[in-house]
Amino acid sequence: MTDYGENVSEKKLRKYQFRERLEKYMDEYKSVLVIGVDNVGSNMLQKVRLALRGRAVILMGKNTMIRKIVREKAEQDPSFSPLMDAINGNIGFLFTNGDLNAIRKEVLEFKVPAAAKTGAFAPVDVWVPKGATGLDPGQTNFFQALNIATKIARGTIEIVTDVHMIKAGERITASASVLLAKLNVKPFFFGIQVEQVFESGCLYAAAVLDLSEMDMLNKFWSGVNMVAALSLAAGYPTLASIPHSFANAFKKLVAISVETDYTFPEAQIFKDYLADPSAFASATPAAASGGGGGAAAAPEPEPEPEEEEEEEDMGFSLFD
């Protein structure tokens, strides 16, 4: 730790120490998970830190200070420039050299139930199921004000049908918040959210980590096919279009060979077929009778009816 002297105030000392830690982590770790910490308490952050000890570190701080340090770091190393776009809102940095997907899944497992707060945006739909509420009949007016059908059963209020109390993305009303509190329902779960990933100079959405190896290969080959199609249409050869160009050229050479006296080994089989198709048709059962592995499967349907006819004739001769 750098010695900043005795004349440095405690506030400035904390700033210097924060800068030192952030710069150290940026040099020491190759990947950064940008985490959202809305409605996340210090107790949960501490639990996550303990769970990831030795594999990752979490650093929280003011965005203005983080932005300044990252900007100065980007001036020395431009690969950190994209990280500037991630410093918005209530975020923190999780530095790691481990498996990003495994670290992300472990972080998302830390959740705590939370009550519905008036004015907050609901992350998910909230339904109040039908059944007994445990509330006394004196509070029936409250349910009537919310247009919730109820009945009195065994001395308590009972909701008749399921009620869609809150829709995802909408603000939570005071009446919905009070009702859920009366029912002792905590419909939401809050925890650390992994929003973006910074790795090797690239900033991308955390949802990319959900893509499997097969998904990545499919996207790659889809891109290769698009490049090949564009190259063929434009008449500009590329590595993606060359196999198709060779195939098209071969087809043209075969067509020329069929229409002329010129031939070559690969085209001769086509010329022979056109000259005498029956020769190829008669060769198929001959190959099958020779016991070849793949060709033997074709004539299998033919002997079956013959065997059935023989058995049928034999049965008739016996009865005669």
C-alpha positions as CSV (number, residue, x, y, z in Angstrom):
1,M,0.0,0.0,0.0
2,T,1.3,3.4,-0.9
3,D,2.2,5.8,1.9
4,Y,0.3,9.1,1.3
5,G,1.7,10.9,4.3
6,E,0.1,12.2,7.4
7,N,-1.3,15.4,6.0
8,V,-3.8,13.7,3.8
9,S,-7.4,13.9,5.0
10,E,-9.3,10.7,5.7
11,K,-11.6,11.4,2.8
12,K,-8.8,11.8,0.3
13,L,-7.1,8.8,1.7
14,R,-10.1,6.7,0.9
15,K,-10.2,8.0,-2.6
16,Y,-6.5,7.2,-3.1
17,Q,-7.0,3.7,-1.8
18,F,-10.0,3.2,-4.0
19,R,-8.1,4.3,-7.0
20,E,-5.2,2.0,-6.1
21,R,-7.6,-1.0,-5.7
22,L,-9.4,-0.4,-9.0
23,E,-6.3,0.0,-11.0
24,K,-4.8,-3.1,-9.4
25,Y,-7.9,-5.2,-10.2
26,M,-8.0,-3.9,-13.8
27,D,-4.4,-5.1,-14.3
28,E,-4.8,-8.3,-12.4
29,Y,-8.1,-9.7,-13.7
30,K,-8.9,-10.3,-17.4
31,S,-12.8,-10.1,-17.1
32,V,-15.3,-7.8,-15.5
33,L,-19.0,-8.6,-14.7
34,V,-20.9,-5.3,-14.5
35,I,-23.5,-6.0,-11.7
36,G,-26.7,-4.1,-10.9
37,V,-27.3,-3.8,-7.1
38,D,-30.7,-2.1,-6.9
39,N,-32.4,-3.1,-3.6
40,V,-29.4,-5.1,-2.6
41,G,-28.2,-4.7,1.0
42,S,-24.6,-4.8,2.3
43,N,-25.4,-8.1,4.0
44,M,-26.1,-9.8,0.7
45,L,-23.0,-8.3,-0.9
46,Q,-20.9,-9.6,2.0
47,K,-22.3,-13.1,1.5
48,V,-21.5,-13.0,-2.2
49,R,-18.0,-11.8,-1.5
50,L,-17.4,-14.7,0.9
51,A,-18.8,-17.2,-1.5
52,L,-16.5,-16.0,-4.3
53,R,-13.4,-15.5,-2.2
54,G,-10.3,-16.6,-4.0
55,R,-12.1,-16.6,-7.4
56,A,-13.5,-13.1,-7.8
57,V,-13.7,-9.7,-6.0
58,I,-16.5,-7.1,-5.9
59,L,-15.7,-3.4,-6.0
60,M,-18.4,-0.8,-5.3
61,G,-17.9,3.0,-5.5
62,K,-19.3,6.3,-6.8
63,N,-19.8,6.4,-10.6
64,T,-18.0,9.7,-10.9
65,M,-14.9,8.4,-9.4
66,I,-15.0,5.1,-11.3
67,R,-15.6,6.9,-14.5
68,K,-12.6,9.2,-14.0
69,I,-10.3,6.3,-13.1
70,V,-11.4,4.2,-16.1
71,R,-11.1,7.2,-18.4
72,E,-7.5,7.7,-17.3
73,K,-6.8,4.0,-17.7
74,A,-8.3,4.0,-21.2
75,E,-6.0,6.8,-22.2
76,Q,-3.1,4.5,-21.4
77,D,-4.7,1.4,-22.7
78,P,-7.5,2.0,-25.3
79,S,-8.9,-1.5,-24.8
80,F,-10.6,-0.3,-21.7
81,S,-12.6,2.4,-23.5
82,P,-15.8,0.3,-24.0
83,L,-16.0,-0.1,-20.2
84,M,-17.0,3.6,-20.0
85,D,-20.4,2.8,-21.5
86,A,-21.2,0.4,-18.6
87,I,-20.8,3.0,-15.8
88,N,-24.4,4.0,-15.5
89,G,-26.9,3.6,-12.7
90,N,-26.5,1.7,-9.5
91,I,-23.7,-0.7,-10.6
92,G,-20.5,-2.3,-9.3
93,F,-17.7,-4.3,-10.8
94,L,-17.0,-8.0,-10.2
95,F,-13.5,-8.9,-11.3
96,T,-12.6,-12.5,-12.1
97,N,-10.3,-14.8,-14.1
98,G,-12.6,-17.8,-13.7
99,D,-15.4,-19.2,-15.8
100,L,-17.8,-16.3,-16.4
101,N,-20.9,-18.4,-16.8
102,A,-20.3,-20.3,-13.6
103,I,-19.5,-17.1,-11.6
104,R,-22.7,-15.5,-13.0
105,K,-24.9,-18.4,-12.1
106,E,-23.5,-18.5,-8.6
107,V,-24.1,-14.8,-8.1
108,L,-27.7,-15.0,-9.3
109,E,-28.5,-17.7,-6.7
110,F,-28.3,-15.1,-4.0
111,K,-31.9,-13.7,-3.6
112,V,-34.0,-12.5,-0.8
113,P,-37.8,-12.0,-0.7
114,A,-39.0,-8.5,-0.8
115,A,-42.4,-6.8,-0.1
116,A,-44.1,-4.7,-2.8
117,K,-43.2,-1.0,-2.2
118,T,-45.6,1.7,-3.3
119,G,-44.3,3.5,-6.4
120,A,-41.7,0.9,-7.4
121,F,-41.9,-0.9,-10.7
122,A,-43.0,-4.6,-10.5
123,P,-40.4,-6.9,-12.0
124,V,-43.0,-9.7,-12.4
125,D,-46.7,-10.3,-12.4
126,V,-48.3,-10.7,-9.0
127,W,-51.3,-12.9,-8.5
128,V,-53.2,-13.3,-5.2
129,P,-54.6,-16.9,-5.1
130,K,-58.1,-17.7,-4.1
131,G,-58.7,-19.1,-0.7
132,A,-58.7,-18.1,3.0
133,T,-56.9,-14.9,3.9
134,G,-56.9,-15.2,7.7
135,L,-58.3,-11.7,8.0
136,D,-61.4,-10.9,10.1
137,P,-64.8,-10.0,8.4
138,G,-64.4,-6.4,9.6
139,Q,-62.0,-5.8,6.7
140,T,-64.3,-6.8,3.9
141,N,-64.7,-3.1,2.9
142,F,-61.1,-3.0,2.0
143,F,-61.5,-5.8,-0.5
144,Q,-64.7,-4.3,-1.9
145,A,-62.8,-1.1,-2.6
146,L,-60.4,-3.1,-4.7
147,N,-63.2,-4.9,-6.6
148,I,-62.1,-8.3,-5.2
149,A,-64.8,-10.8,-4.8
150,T,-64.8,-12.4,-1.3
151,K,-67.0,-14.4,1.0
152,I,-67.0,-15.1,4.7
153,A,-66.1,-18.7,5.6
154,R,-65.3,-20.0,9.1
155,G,-65.1,-16.5,10.5
156,T,-62.5,-15.2,8.0
157,I,-62.5,-13.5,4.6
158,E,-62.0,-15.8,1.7
159,I,-61.1,-14.7,-1.8
160,V,-63.4,-16.3,-4.4
161,T,-61.1,-16.2,-7.5
162,D,-57.5,-15.6,-8.3
163,V,-56.7,-11.9,-8.6
164,H,-54.2,-10.4,-10.9
165,M,-53.0,-7.7,-8.5
166,I,-49.9,-6.3,-10.2
167,K,-48.7,-6.4,-13.8
168,A,-45.0,-6.7,-14.6
169,G,-43.4,-3.3,-15.5
170,E,-46.2,-1.2,-13.9
171,R,-45.9,0.9,-10.8
172,I,-47.1,-0.7,-7.6
173,T,-50.2,1.2,-6.2
174,A,-50.6,2.0,-2.5
175,S,-53.7,-0.2,-2.2
176,A,-51.9,-3.2,-3.8
177,S,-49.0,-2.7,-1.4
178,V,-51.2,-2.5,1.6
179,L,-53.2,-5.6,0.7
180,L,-50.1,-7.7,0.1
181,A,-48.7,-6.5,3.4
182,K,-52.0,-7.5,5.1
183,L,-51.8,-10.9,3.5
184,N,-48.1,-11.1,4.5
185,V,-47.1,-11.8,0.9
186,K,-43.6,-10.8,-0.3
187,P,-44.0,-11.4,-4.1
188,F,-40.6,-10.2,-5.3
189,F,-37.1,-11.5,-5.0
190,F,-34.2,-9.0,-5.2
191,G,-30.6,-9.9,-5.8
192,I,-27.5,-9.0,-7.7
193,Q,-28.1,-8.8,-11.5
194,V,-25.3,-9.4,-13.9
195,E,-26.0,-6.8,-16.6
196,Q,-22.9,-6.7,-18.9
197,V,-19.6,-8.4,-19.4
198,F,-16.3,-6.8,-20.3
199,E,-13.7,-9.1,-21.6
200,S,-10.6,-8.6,-23.9
201,G,-11.6,-5.1,-24.8
202,C,-15.2,-6.0,-25.6
203,L,-18.4,-5.1,-23.8
204,Y,-21.4,-7.2,-24.4
205,A,-24.8,-8.2,-22.8
206,A,-24.7,-10.9,-20.1
207,A,-27.3,-12.8,-22.0
208,V,-24.6,-13.9,-24.4
209,L,-23.3,-16.2,-21.7
210,D,-26.4,-18.2,-22.0
211,L,-25.5,-19.2,-25.6
212,S,-24.2,-22.8,-25.9
213,E,-21.3,-23.9,-28.1
214,M,-23.9,-25.2,-30.7
215,D,-25.7,-21.8,-30.7
216,M,-22.4,-20.1,-31.5
217,L,-21.6,-22.5,-34.3
218,N,-25.0,-22.1,-35.8
219,K,-24.7,-18.3,-35.8
220,F,-21.2,-18.6,-37.3
221,W,-22.3,-20.9,-40.1
222,S,-25.3,-18.7,-40.7
223,G,-22.9,-15.8,-41.2
224,V,-20.7,-17.9,-43.5
225,N,-23.7,-18.7,-45.7
226,M,-24.7,-15.1,-45.9
227,V,-21.2,-14.1,-47.0
228,A,-21.1,-16.9,-49.6
229,A,-24.5,-15.8,-51.0
230,L,-23.4,-12.2,-51.2
231,S,-20.1,-13.1,-52.8
232,L,-21.8,-15.3,-55.5
233,A,-24.3,-12.6,-56.3
234,A,-21.7,-9.9,-56.5
235,G,-19.2,-12.1,-58.5
236,Y,-16.5,-11.4,-55.9
237,P,-14.7,-14.6,-54.7
238,T,-14.2,-15.2,-51.0
239,L,-13.2,-18.2,-48.9
240,A,-16.8,-18.8,-48.1
241,S,-17.9,-18.8,-51.8
242,I,-15.0,-20.7,-53.4
243,P,-16.5,-24.2,-52.6
244,H,-19.7,-23.2,-54.3
245,S,-17.9,-21.7,-57.2
246,F,-16.0,-25.0,-57.7
247,A,-19.2,-26.9,-57.5
248,N,-20.9,-24.7,-60.1
249,A,-17.9,-24.9,-62.4
250,F,-17.9,-28.7,-62.2
251,K,-21.6,-28.8,-63.1
252,K,-20.9,-26.6,-66.2
253,L,-17.9,-28.9,-67.2
254,V,-20.1,-32.0,-66.9
255,A,-22.9,-30.3,-69.0
256,I,-20.3,-29.4,-71.7
257,S,-18.9,-33.0,-71.7
258,V,-22.4,-34.4,-72.1
259,E,-23.2,-32.3,-75.1
260,T,-19.8,-32.8,-76.8
261,D,-17.3,-35.6,-77.5
262,Y,-15.0,-34.3,-74.9
263,T,-14.9,-36.3,-71.7
264,F,-13.0,-36.8,-68.4
265,P,-13.2,-39.5,-65.7
266,E,-15.6,-37.6,-63.5
267,A,-18.0,-36.8,-66.3
268,Q,-17.8,-40.2,-68.0
269,I,-20.2,-41.9,-65.6
270,F,-22.9,-39.3,-66.5
271,K,-22.4,-39.9,-70.2
272,D,-22.6,-43.6,-69.8
273,Y,-25.8,-43.3,-67.8
274,L,-27.4,-41.1,-70.5
275,A,-26.2,-43.5,-73.2
276,D,-27.8,-46.6,-71.6
277,P,-29.9,-46.0,-68.4
278,S,-31.0,-49.6,-68.4
279,A,-27.5,-50.8,-67.7
280,F,-27.5,-48.9,-64.4
281,A,-31.0,-50.2,-63.6
282,S,-30.0,-53.8,-64.0
283,A,-26.8,-53.3,-62.0
284,T,-28.8,-52.5,-58.9
285,P,-30.2,-56.0,-58.1
286,A,-27.0,-57.6,-59.1
287,A,-25.1,-55.5,-56.5
288,A,-27.8,-56.4,-53.9
289,S,-27.4,-60.2,-54.5
290,G,-23.7,-59.9,-54.1
291,G,-24.2,-59.4,-50.3
292,G,-23.0,-55.8,-50.2
293,G,-23.8,-54.1,-46.9
294,G,-25.6,-51.0,-48.1
295,A,-27.1,-52.4,-51.4
296,A,-28.7,-55.5,-49.8
297,A,-31.4,-53.4,-48.0
298,A,-33.0,-52.3,-51.3
299,P,-34.4,-55.7,-52.6
300,E,-35.7,-56.8,-49.2
301,P,-39.3,-55.9,-50.0
302,E,-39.3,-58.2,-53.1
303,P,-38.7,-61.6,-51.6
304,E,-41.2,-61.1,-48.8
305,P,-44.3,-61.3,-51.0
306,E,-42.8,-64.4,-52.8
307,E,-42.4,-66.2,-49.4
308,E,-46.0,-65.3,-48.4
309,E,-47.3,-66.6,-51.8
310,E,-45.4,-69.9,-51.3
311,E,-46.8,-70.3,-47.9
312,E,-50.3,-69.6,-49.1
313,D,-50.0,-72.1,-52.0
314,M,-48.6,-74.8,-49.6
315,G,-51.5,-74.3,-47.3
316,F,-54.0,-74.8,-50.1
317,S,-52.3,-78.0,-51.3
318,L,-52.4,-79.5,-47.8
319,F,-56.2,-78.9,-47.6
320,D,-56.7,-80.3,-51.0
